[in-house]
């Protein structure tokens, strides 16, 4: 697959949990930035023979902070320069309160066929606690507007483990999401990161979150309710109706190549990972002057890449493909991990079939510990 990620770093407000490269900026900078990304894409086109794109994912930040015409021009450029496969998956992240039916119609017209709506919670008090600007009603309205515009592949993001949340309120959010029947659900647990507002509160001992037992109970509710409504879990945090798994993200989890453009974005091509600079103004200036926009470059040795591919693959319920590992690295998990792997197999945490290594149902609650041992 040929996959491309575009990063739009702008938001209306920085959420309390967010550690991504995003900030509030004037519209003038939005337009300059779009032109800079187009410049980077033109350089990419000149430097590599890239076949038509299998997936394009526009993330952020909040891509729909851009004026619709600016985002459309960026998508048009991608189609003109690279082209899309006939069944290409073209995704855009959107936040309630930044979009309406007219905006969605313009995205659909330019070829976008998958939306990811960042809801996080359908409980207004919880939305306030994490710094979101929208309400429950606005979230439902955004989803309905996307449906009315003609979108038939929509993801909803929800977050568990946030301040003030209970098992009951998590179930309320999840049931509200299931009632409107999106094709995909991304159900993430809050991770408190350094440099965020929540990180500062935690360092001062002022952040109160649901306890471990509550989190485990929330996870149980999630699996039960989603399976009941016809969603299957295909990755640690992702559930989908049949045929609606996110192909772009599966490419990440299989640790395959992907291109990228925009500040802080990361590409991975032929074993080389490159991260772009995070300062927007510097990014724009460097592209104007022909200077490098790469801040970090990493080339993993084969063993490190093997371990990374195993860990990423174990995020998926189907696990990591043994033949794929053998063809890429000349190694198998059994050969490489030896007694460490045997221990997990004997305790029932992992299962090794003739085709895949995967985490068992018994092992899922301990997946972080398993991956830490194998990394």
Secondary structure as GFF3:
##gff-version 3
##sequence-region A 1 375
A	DSSP	beta_strand	3	8	.	.	.	ID=ss1
A	DSSP	alpha_helix	27	47	.	.	.	ID=ss2
A	DSSP	beta_strand	53	60	.	.	.	ID=ss3
A	DSSP	three_ten_helix	63	65	.	.	.	ID=ss4
A	DSSP	alpha_helix	68	81	.	.	.	ID=ss5
A	DSSP	beta_strand	84	94	.	.	.	ID=ss6
A	DSSP	alpha_helix	101	109	.	.	.	ID=ss7
A	DSSP	beta_strand	114	120	.	.	.	ID=ss8
A	DSSP	alpha_helix	124	129	.	.	.	ID=ss9
A	DSSP	alpha_helix	136	149	.	.	.	ID=ss10
A	DSSP	beta_strand	154	160	.	.	.	ID=ss11
A	DSSP	alpha_helix	167	180	.	.	.	ID=ss12
A	DSSP	beta_strand	184	189	.	.	.	ID=ss13
A	DSSP	alpha_helix	197	203	.	.	.	ID=ss14
A	DSSP	alpha_helix	212	228	.	.	.	ID=ss15
A	DSSP	beta_strand	232	235	.	.	.	ID=ss16
A	DSSP	beta_strand	238	240	.	.	.	ID=ss17
A	DSSP	alpha_helix	247	253	.	.	.	ID=ss18
A	DSSP	beta_strand	259	261	.	.	.	ID=ss19
A	DSSP	beta_strand	266	269	.	.	.	ID=ss20
A	DSSP	beta_strand	272	276	.	.	.	ID=ss21
A	DSSP	alpha_helix	280	289	.	.	.	ID=ss22
A	DSSP	beta_strand	294	299	.	.	.	ID=ss23
A	DSSP	alpha_helix	302	313	.	.	.	ID=ss24
A	DSSP	beta_strand	320	321	.	.	.	ID=ss25
A	DSSP	alpha_helix	322	329	.	.	.	ID=ss26
A	DSSP	alpha_helix	333	337	.	.	.	ID=ss27
A	DSSP	alpha_helix	339	346	.	.	.	ID=ss28
A	DSSP	beta_strand	350	352	.	.	.	ID=ss29
A	DSSP	beta_strand	356	359	.	.	.	ID=ss30
A	DSSP	three_ten_helix	364	366	.	.	.	ID=ss31
A	DSSP	alpha_helix	367	374	.	.	.	ID=ss32
###
